[in-house]
Amino acid sequence: MPLGLTLGFFKHFVEIHGGRKAFQGLTTGAVCTKFLLPYTASTKLSLVEHVGRQPDGHLYAKPATWFVSHAWSYLYLDVVDALDDFFQENGLDDSVAVWFCTFCNNQHEIEDAIHSFEH
């Protein structure tokens, strides 16, 4: 089963990067550029792999039991809020992990591939 990140981490990611105010109006793509890529720059890993290597990583990086499909143009906070609503409606807690491409694919490799097409 592939690794995912818990809903608790989605919320934690917001808090460690300035809280909801810092994310207001940002698309998932913008969050990737503004927060995710700098956060994982030291390892050049996917966010889930990067988090998994942290001392508390086992709390957040777990086998994914849900798959989330989204568009890069979606507002990140809307995605988090929709997941939170879904989890509450289905009796799931913040420790359940989801596979979310932005967090589970290596965005450094994807960024390099995109730039190679631009030249």
DRENBA-439344 format. One record per atom (N, C-alpha, C): residue number from 1; residue in one letter; atom name; x, y, z. Coordinates in Angstrom, 2 decimals, decimal comma, always signed. Each point is the difference from the previous one (the first is absolute). Layout:
N
VOKOL   n res atom       X       Y       Z
VOKOL NUM   a   CA       X       Y       Z
...
end
This chain:
119
VOKOL   n res atom       X       Y       Z
VOKOL   1   m    N   +0,85   -1,18   +0,00
VOKOL   1   m   CA   -0,85   +1,18   +0,00
VOKOL   1   m    C   +0,90   +1,24   +0,00
VOKOL   2   p    N   -0,25   +0,94   -0,91
VOKOL   2   p   CA   +0,85   +1,21   -0,04
VOKOL   2   p    C   -0,18   +0,87   +1,23
VOKOL   3   l    N   +1,05   +0,73   +0,32
VOKOL   3   l   CA   -0,07   +0,92   +1,13
VOKOL   3   l    C   -0,78   +1,26   -0,37
VOKOL   4   g    N   -0,69   +0,51   +0,98
VOKOL   4   g   CA   -0,69   +1,27   -0,13
VOKOL   4   g    C   +0,29   +0,82   +1,24
VOKOL   5   l    N   -0,62   +1,16   +0,05
VOKOL   5   l   CA   +0,13   +0,86   +1,18
VOKOL   5   l    C   -1,35   +0,16   +0,66
VOKOL   6   t    N   +0,01   +0,11   +1,30
VOKOL   6   t   CA   -1,25   +0,09   +0,75
VOKOL   6   t    C   -0,64   +1,38   -0,18
VOKOL   7   l    N   -1,30   +0,03   +0,24
VOKOL   7   l   CA   -0,69   +1,28   -0,01
VOKOL   7   l    C   +0,62   +0,92   +1,05
VOKOL   8   g    N   +0,43   -0,58   +1,11
VOKOL   8   g   CA   +0,68   +0,78   +1,02
VOKOL   8   g    C   +1,23   +0,71   -0,56
VOKOL   9   f    N   +0,71   -0,66   -0,93
VOKOL   9   f   CA   +1,16   +0,66   -0,59
VOKOL   9   f    C   -0,43   +1,13   -0,93
VOKOL  10   f    N   -1,07   -0,18   -0,76
VOKOL  10   f   CA   -0,48   +1,08   -0,86
VOKOL  10   f    C   -0,20   +1,26   +0,84
VOKOL  11   k    N   -0,59   -0,16   +1,17
VOKOL  11   k   CA   -0,25   +1,13   +0,90
VOKOL  11   k    C   +1,31   +0,51   +0,61
VOKOL  12   h    N   +0,87   -0,92   +0,40
VOKOL  12   h   CA   +1,31   +0,35   +0,57
VOKOL  12   h    C   +0,82   +0,80   -1,01
VOKOL  13   f    N   -0,04   -0,40   -1,26
VOKOL  13   f   CA   +0,73   +0,69   -1,07
VOKOL  13   f    C   -0,44   +1,46   -0,08
VOKOL  14   v    N   -1,29   +0,23   +0,15
VOKOL  14   v   CA   -0,52   +1,38   +0,00
VOKOL  14   v    C   +0,56   +0,76   +1,20
VOKOL  15   e    N   -0,06   -0,60   +1,16
VOKOL  15   e   CA   +0,43   +0,68   +1,22
VOKOL  15   e    C   +1,49   +0,35   -0,01
VOKOL  16   i    N   +0,84   -0,91   -0,48
VOKOL  16   i   CA   +1,45   +0,26   +0,02
VOKOL  16   i    C   +0,43   +0,99   -1,08
VOKOL  17   h    N   -0,93   +0,33   -0,89
VOKOL  17   h   CA   +0,32   +0,97   -1,06
VOKOL  17   h    C   -0,82   +1,28   +0,13
VOKOL  18   g    N   -0,38   +0,36   +1,20
VOKOL  18   g   CA   -0,64   +1,29   +0,22
VOKOL  18   g    C   -1,48   -0,02   +0,26
VOKOL  19   g    N   -0,61   -1,17   +0,04
VOKOL  19   g   CA   -1,43   -0,10   +0,30
VOKOL  19   g    C   -0,88   +0,28   -1,21
VOKOL  20   r    N   -1,29   -0,09   +0,23
VOKOL  20   r   CA   -0,97   +0,14   -1,09
VOKOL  20   r    C   +0,13   +1,32   -0,75
VOKOL  21   k    N   +0,36   +1,05   +0,71
VOKOL  21   k   CA   +0,12   +1,31   -0,66
VOKOL  21   k    C   +1,05   -0,05   -1,12
VOKOL  22   a    N   +1,10   -0,70   +0,22
VOKOL  22   a   CA   +1,06   -0,10   -1,00
VOKOL  22   a    C   -0,43   -0,79   -1,23
VOKOL  23   f    N   -1,04   -0,84   +0,14
VOKOL  23   f   CA   -0,46   -0,85   -1,09
VOKOL  23   f    C   -1,24   +0,55   -0,71
VOKOL  24   q    N   -0,57   +1,08   +0,53
VOKOL  24   q   CA   -1,22   +0,56   -0,59
VOKOL  24   q    C   +0,21   +0,30   -1,48
VOKOL  25   g    N   -0,90   -0,51   -0,83
VOKOL  25   g   CA   +0,02   +0,28   -1,43
VOKOL  25   g    C   +1,05   -0,75   -0,80
VOKOL  26   l    N   +0,77   -0,88   +0,64
VOKOL  26   l   CA   +1,05   -0,73   -0,71
VOKOL  26   l    C   -0,52   -1,31   -0,56
VOKOL  27   t    N   +0,29   -0,22   -1,27
VOKOL  27   t   CA   -0,35   -1,28   -0,62
VOKOL  27   t    C   +0,97   -1,07   +0,49
VOKOL  28   t    N   -0,34   -1,23   -0,29
VOKOL  28   t   CA   +0,89   -1,10   +0,34
VOKOL  28   t    C   +1,35   +0,18   -0,70
VOKOL  29   g    N   -0,04   +0,44   -1,25
VOKOL  29   g   CA   +1,24   +0,25   -0,73
VOKOL  29   g    C   +0,85   +1,07   +0,65
VOKOL  30   a    N   -0,63   +1,07   +0,46
VOKOL  30   a   CA   +0,73   +1,08   +0,66
VOKOL  30   a    C   +0,58   -0,47   +1,33
VOKOL  31   v    N   -0,73   -0,83   +0,73
VOKOL  31   v   CA   +0,50   -0,55   +1,26
VOKOL  31   v    C   +1,23   -0,86   -0,25
VOKOL  32   c    N   -0,04   -0,75   -1,09
VOKOL  32   c   CA   +1,15   -0,83   -0,36
VOKOL  32   c    C   +1,23   +0,87   -0,21
VOKOL  33   t    N   -0,15   +1,05   -0,78
VOKOL  33   t   CA   +1,12   +0,89   -0,31
VOKOL  33   t    C   +0,47   +0,79   +1,21
VOKOL  34   k    N   -0,95   +0,56   +0,74
VOKOL  34   k   CA   +0,34   +0,91   +1,10
VOKOL  34   k    C   +0,46   -0,71   +1,27
VOKOL  35   f    N   -0,58   -1,16   +0,29
VOKOL  35   f   CA   +0,28   -0,66   +1,28
VOKOL  35   f    C   +0,64   -1,39   -0,14
VOKOL  36   l    N   -0,56   -0,85   -0,86
VOKOL  36   l   CA   +0,47   -1,38   -0,07
VOKOL  36   l    C   +1,42   -0,11   -0,55
VOKOL  37   l    N   +0,27   +0,61   -1,13
VOKOL  37   l   CA   +1,34   -0,12   -0,58
VOKOL  37   l    C   +1,10   +0,54   +0,92
VOKOL  38   p    N   -0,18   +1,17   +0,61
VOKOL  38   p   CA   +1,03   +0,45   +0,95
VOKOL  38   p    C   +0,12   -0,93   +1,23
VOKOL  39   y    N   -1,12   -0,52   +0,47
VOKOL  39   y   CA   -0,01   -0,85   +1,19
VOKOL  39   y    C   +0,78   -1,30   -0,24
VOKOL  40   t    N   -0,07   -0,52   -1,22
VOKOL  40   t   CA   +0,65   -1,27   -0,33
VOKOL  40   t    C   +1,32   +0,20   -0,75
VOKOL  41   a    N   +0,45   +1,24   -0,13
VOKOL  41   a   CA   +1,22   +0,29   -0,78
VOKOL  41   a    C   +1,24   -0,71   +0,53
VOKOL  42   s    N   +0,08   -0,19   +1,30
VOKOL  42   s   CA   +1,20   -0,62   +0,58
VOKOL  42   s    C   +0,15   -1,46   -0,38
VOKOL  43   t    N   -1,10   -0,68   -0,27
VOKOL  43   t   CA   +0,06   -1,42   -0,35
VOKOL  43   t    C   -0,34   -0,27   -1,46
VOKOL  44   k    N   -0,71   +0,92   -0,63
VOKOL  44   k   CA   -0,48   -0,18   -1,38
VOKOL  44   k    C   -0,88   -1,24   -0,14
VOKOL  45   l    N   -0,71   -0,32   +1,07
VOKOL  45   l   CA   -0,91   -1,15   +0,02
VOKOL  45   l    C   -1,44   +0,48   -0,13
VOKOL  46   s    N   -0,89   -0,95   -0,21
VOKOL  46   s   CA   -1,42   +0,34   +0,10
VOKOL  46   s    C   -0,27   +0,42   +1,44
VOKOL  47   l    N   -1,09   +0,70   +0,20
VOKOL  47   l   CA   -0,32   +0,44   +1,36
VOKOL  47   l    C   -0,21   -1,20   +0,92
VOKOL  48   v    N   -0,69   -1,03   -0,47
VOKOL  48   v   CA   -0,26   -1,15   +0,87
VOKOL  48   v    C   +1,32   -0,69   +0,38
VOKOL  49   e    N   +0,95   -0,10   -0,92
VOKOL  49   e   CA   +1,29   -0,60   +0,32
VOKOL  49   e    C   +0,80   +0,91   +0,94
VOKOL  50   h    N   -0,05   +1,29   -0,24
VOKOL  50   h   CA   +0,69   +0,97   +0,84
VOKOL  50   h    C   -0,53   -0,07   +1,44
VOKOL  51   v    N   -1,31   +0,01   +0,13
VOKOL  51   v   CA   -0,63   -0,06   +1,33
VOKOL  51   v    C   +0,33   -1,33   +0,68
VOKOL  52   g    N   -0,02   -1,08   -0,77
VOKOL  52   g   CA   +0,29   -1,32   +0,55
VOKOL  52   g    C   +1,37   -0,11   +0,63
VOKOL  53   r    N   +0,93   +0,84   -0,41
VOKOL  53   r   CA   +1,36   -0,02   +0,55
VOKOL  53   r    C   +0,15   +0,85   +1,26
VOKOL  54   q    N   -1,02   +0,74   +0,36
VOKOL  54   q   CA   +0,06   +0,85   +1,19
VOKOL  54   q    C   -0,25   -0,84   +1,25
VOKOL  55   p    N   +0,49   +0,46   +1,16
VOKOL  55   p   CA   -0,19   -0,78   +1,23
VOKOL  55   p    C   -1,47   -0,34   +0,29
VOKOL  56   d    N   -0,91   +0,90   -0,32
VOKOL  56   d   CA   -1,43   -0,27   +0,25
VOKOL  56   d    C   -0,73   -0,43   -1,28
VOKOL  57   g    N   +0,77   -0,36   -1,02
VOKOL  57   g   CA   -0,59   -0,33   -1,29
VOKOL  57   g    C   -1,00   -1,14   +0,03
VOKOL  58   h    N   +0,22   -0,97   +0,88
VOKOL  58   h   CA   -0,91   -1,14   +0,10
VOKOL  58   h    C   -1,42   +0,42   +0,41
VOKOL  59   l    N   -0,13   +1,18   +0,57
VOKOL  59   l   CA   -1,33   +0,50   +0,39
VOKOL  59   l    C   -0,78   +0,47   -1,22
VOKOL  60   y    N   +0,70   +0,38   -1,05
VOKOL  60   y   CA   -0,64   +0,61   -1,17
VOKOL  60   y    C   +0,10   -0,83   -1,27
VOKOL  61   a    N   +1,12   -0,66   -0,26
VOKOL  61   a   CA   +0,19   -0,80   -1,21
VOKOL  61   a    C   -0,40   -1,44   +0,30
VOKOL  62   k    N   -1,11   -0,43   -0,60
VOKOL  62   k   CA   -0,57   -1,32   +0,28
VOKOL  62   k    C   -0,56   -0,58   -1,29
VOKOL  63   p    N   -0,28   -1,30   +0,00
VOKOL  63   p   CA   -0,65   -0,56   -1,19
VOKOL  63   p    C   -1,32   +0,73   -0,28
VOKOL  64   a    N   -0,15   +0,42   -1,24
VOKOL  64   a   CA   -1,19   +0,76   -0,39
VOKOL  64   a    C   -1,20   -0,93   -0,16
VOKOL  65   t    N   -1,11   +0,41   +0,57
VOKOL  65   t   CA   -1,24   -0,76   -0,15
VOKOL  65   t    C   -1,01   +0,74   -0,86
VOKOL  66   w    N   +0,33   +1,21   -0,40
VOKOL  66   w   CA   -0,86   +0,81   -0,87
VOKOL  66   w    C   +0,86   +0,65   -1,07
VOKOL  67   f    N   -0,59   +0,19   -1,18
VOKOL  67   f   CA   +0,65   +0,68   -1,12
VOKOL  67   f    C   -0,78   +1,27   -0,26
VOKOL  68   v    N   +0,70   +1,12   -0,12
VOKOL  68   v   CA   -0,65   +1,28   -0,24
VOKOL  68   v    C   +0,39   +0,51   -1,38
VOKOL  69   s    N   -1,01   +0,25   -0,82
VOKOL  69   s   CA   +0,21   +0,59   -1,32
VOKOL  69   s    C   -0,35   +1,48   +0,08
VOKOL  70   h    N   +0,79   +0,82   -0,66
VOKOL  70   h   CA   -0,22   +1,45   +0,07
VOKOL  70   h    C   +0,59   +0,64   -1,24
VOKOL  71   a    N   -0,22   +1,28   -0,15
VOKOL  71   a   CA   +0,63   +0,79   -1,05
VOKOL  71   a    C   +0,95   +0,99   +0,66
VOKOL  72   w    N   +1,08   +0,32   -0,68
VOKOL  72   w   CA   +0,97   +0,94   +0,53
VOKOL  72   w    C   -0,61   +1,37   +0,25
VOKOL  73   s    N   -1,11   +0,28   -0,68
VOKOL  73   s   CA   -0,65   +1,31   +0,14
VOKOL  73   s    C   -0,91   +0,08   +1,21
VOKOL  74   y    N   -0,25   -1,13   +0,68
VOKOL  74   y   CA   -0,83   +0,03   +1,20
VOKOL  74   y    C   +0,72   +0,79   +1,10
VOKOL  75   l    N   -0,77   +0,72   +0,78
VOKOL  75   l   CA   +0,57   +0,68   +1,15
VOKOL  75   l    C   +0,38   -1,04   +1,05
VOKOL  76   y    N   +1,22   +0,09   +0,49
VOKOL  76   y   CA   +0,50   -0,99   +0,94
VOKOL  76   y    C   -0,87   -0,10   +1,25
VOKOL  77   l    N   -0,39   +1,12   +0,57
VOKOL  77   l   CA   -0,82   -0,05   +1,21
VOKOL  77   l    C   -1,36   -0,62   -0,27
VOKOL  78   d    N   -0,54   +0,16   -1,20
VOKOL  78   d   CA   -1,25   -0,67   -0,36
VOKOL  78   d    C   +0,18   -1,51   +0,00
VOKOL  79   v    N   +1,15   -0,47   -0,50
VOKOL  79   v   CA   +0,29   -1,43   +0,00
VOKOL  79   v    C   +0,08   -0,51   +1,44
VOKOL  80   v    N   +0,73   +0,70   +0,85
VOKOL  80   v   CA   +0,14   -0,42   +1,40
VOKOL  80   v    C   -1,36   +0,00   +0,69
VOKOL  81   d    N   -0,78   +1,05   -0,22
VOKOL  81   d   CA   -1,32   +0,08   +0,64
VOKOL  81   d    C   -0,94   -1,10   -0,51
VOKOL  82   a    N   +0,06   -0,30   -1,29
VOKOL  82   a   CA   -0,84   -1,07   -0,56
VOKOL  82   a    C   +0,41   -1,35   +0,59
VOKOL  83   l    N   +1,30   -0,24   +0,13
VOKOL  83   l   CA   +0,46   -1,23   +0,63
VOKOL  83   l    C   -0,45   -0,07   +1,45
VOKOL  84   d    N   +0,11   +1,09   +0,71
VOKOL  84   d   CA   -0,42   +0,04   +1,40
VOKOL  84   d    C   -1,49   -0,33   +0,11
VOKOL  85   d    N   -0,81   +0,60   -0,86
VOKOL  85   d   CA   -1,45   -0,29   +0,00
VOKOL  85   d    C   -0,25   -1,48   -0,29
VOKOL  86   f    N   +0,67   -0,53   -1,02
VOKOL  86   f   CA   -0,17   -1,41   -0,37
VOKOL  86   f    C   +0,40   -0,91   +1,15
VOKOL  87   f    N   +1,12   +0,29   +0,64
VOKOL  87   f   CA   +0,46   -0,81   +1,12
VOKOL  87   f    C   -1,02   +0,03   +1,14
VOKOL  88   q    N   -0,49   +1,18   +0,33
VOKOL  88   q   CA   -0,98   +0,12   +1,09
VOKOL  88   q    C   -1,28   -0,75   -0,33
VOKOL  89   e    N   -0,49   +0,14   -1,23
VOKOL  89   e   CA   -1,24   -0,66   -0,41
VOKOL  89   e    C   +0,11   -1,51   +0,02
VOKOL  90   n    N   +1,22   -0,52   -0,17
VOKOL  90   n   CA   +0,21   -1,44   -0,09
VOKOL  90   n    C   +0,67   -0,59   +1,24
VOKOL  91   g    N   +0,05   +0,78   +1,07
VOKOL  91   g   CA   +0,54   -0,50   +1,26
VOKOL  91   g    C   +1,49   -0,31   -0,03
VOKOL  92   l    N   +0,73   +0,70   -0,86
VOKOL  92   l   CA   +1,44   -0,19   -0,10
VOKOL  92   l    C   +0,71   +1,07   +0,81
VOKOL  93   d    N   +1,16   -0,32   +0,54
VOKOL  93   d   CA   +0,73   +1,02   +0,74
VOKOL  93   d    C   +1,21   +0,49   -0,80
VOKOL  94   d    N   +0,69   +0,98   +0,54
VOKOL  94   d   CA   +1,11   +0,65   -0,70
VOKOL  94   d    C   +1,21   -0,90   -0,21
VOKOL  95   s    N   -0,01   -1,21   +0,57
VOKOL  95   s   CA   +1,13   -0,90   -0,16
VOKOL  95   s    C   -0,11   -0,89   -1,24
VOKOL  96   v    N   -1,10   +0,11   -0,73
VOKOL  96   v   CA   -0,19   -0,77   -1,23
VOKOL  96   v    C   +0,80   +0,67   -1,12
VOKOL  97   a    N   +0,73   -0,80   -0,77
VOKOL  97   a   CA   +0,86   +0,54   -1,06
VOKOL  97   a    C   -0,68   -0,08   -1,36
VOKOL  98   v    N   +0,28   +1,02   -0,81
VOKOL  98   v   CA   -0,51   +0,06   -1,37
VOKOL  98   v    C   +1,17   +0,14   -0,97
VOKOL  99   w    N   -0,18   -0,55   -1,19
VOKOL  99   w   CA   +0,97   +0,19   -1,07
VOKOL  99   w    C   -0,46   +1,22   -0,77
VOKOL 100   f    N   +0,84   +1,03   -0,01
VOKOL 100   f   CA   -0,30   +1,29   -0,63
VOKOL 100   f    C   +1,21   +0,32   -0,88
VOKOL 101   c    N   -0,21   +0,08   -1,31
VOKOL 101   c   CA   +1,15   +0,06   -0,93
VOKOL 101   c    C   +0,99   +1,09   +0,35
VOKOL 102   t    N   -0,47   +1,16   +0,40
VOKOL 102   t   CA   +0,90   +1,11   +0,32
VOKOL 102   t    C   +0,98   -0,39   +1,10
VOKOL 103   f    N   -0,46   -0,78   +0,95
VOKOL 103   f   CA   +0,82   -0,39   +1,13
VOKOL 103   f    C   +0,75   -1,32   -0,23
VOKOL 104   c    N   -0,51   -0,85   -0,86
VOKOL 104   c   CA   +0,57   -1,34   -0,15
VOKOL 104   c    C   +0,90   -0,16   -1,22
VOKOL 105   n    N   -0,17   +0,82   -1,02
VOKOL 105   n   CA   +0,91   +0,01   -1,14
VOKOL 105   n    C   +1,16   +0,93   +0,31
VOKOL 106   n    N   +1,17   -0,34   -0,51
VOKOL 106   n   CA   +1,17   +0,85   +0,23
VOKOL 106   n    C   -0,10   +1,23   -0,89
VOKOL 107   q    N   -0,35   +1,13   +0,59
VOKOL 107   q   CA   -0,21   +1,23   -0,75
VOKOL 107   q    C   +1,31   +0,58   -0,54
VOKOL 108   h    N   +1,13   -0,35   +0,58
VOKOL 108   h   CA   +1,29   +0,46   -0,53
VOKOL 108   h    C   +0,27   -0,66   -1,34
VOKOL 109   e    N   -0,28   -1,30   -0,10
VOKOL 109   e   CA   +0,20   -0,71   -1,27
VOKOL 109   e    C   -0,99   +0,50   -1,05
VOKOL 110   i    N   -1,22   +0,24   +0,40
VOKOL 110   i   CA   -1,01   +0,49   -0,93
VOKOL 110   i    C   +0,38   +1,39   -0,50
VOKOL 111   e    N   +0,45   +0,85   +0,91
VOKOL 111   e   CA   +0,40   +1,36   -0,38
VOKOL 111   e    C   +1,15   -0,05   -1,00
VOKOL 112   d    N   +0,98   -0,88   +0,23
VOKOL 112   d   CA   +1,13   -0,13   -0,93
VOKOL 112   d    C   -0,48   -0,48   -1,37
VOKOL 113   a    N   -0,94   -0,94   -0,02
VOKOL 113   a   CA   -0,53   -0,51   -1,27
VOKOL 113   a    C   -0,74   +1,09   -0,76
VOKOL 114   i    N   -0,77   +0,80   +0,71
VOKOL 114   i   CA   -0,75   +1,10   -0,64
VOKOL 114   i    C   +0,97   +1,01   -0,59
VOKOL 115   h    N   +1,03   +0,35   +0,74
VOKOL 115   h   CA   +0,97   +0,98   -0,50
VOKOL 115   h    C   +0,76   -0,53   -1,21
VOKOL 116   s    N   +0,23   -1,31   -0,08
VOKOL 116   s   CA   +0,71   -0,54   -1,16
VOKOL 116   s    C   -0,84   +0,14   -1,26
VOKOL 117   f    N   -1,32   -0,01   +0,11
VOKOL 117   f   CA   -0,88   +0,21   -1,15
VOKOL 117   f    C   -0,05   +1,46   -0,42
VOKOL 118   e    N   +0,28   +0,90   +0,91
VOKOL 118   e   CA   -0,07   +1,42   -0,29
VOKOL 118   e    C   +1,21   +0,49   -0,80
VOKOL 119   h    N   +1,08   -0,77   -0,02
VOKOL 119   h   CA   +1,23   +0,46   -0,66
VOKOL 119   h    C   +0,21   -0,69   -1,31
end
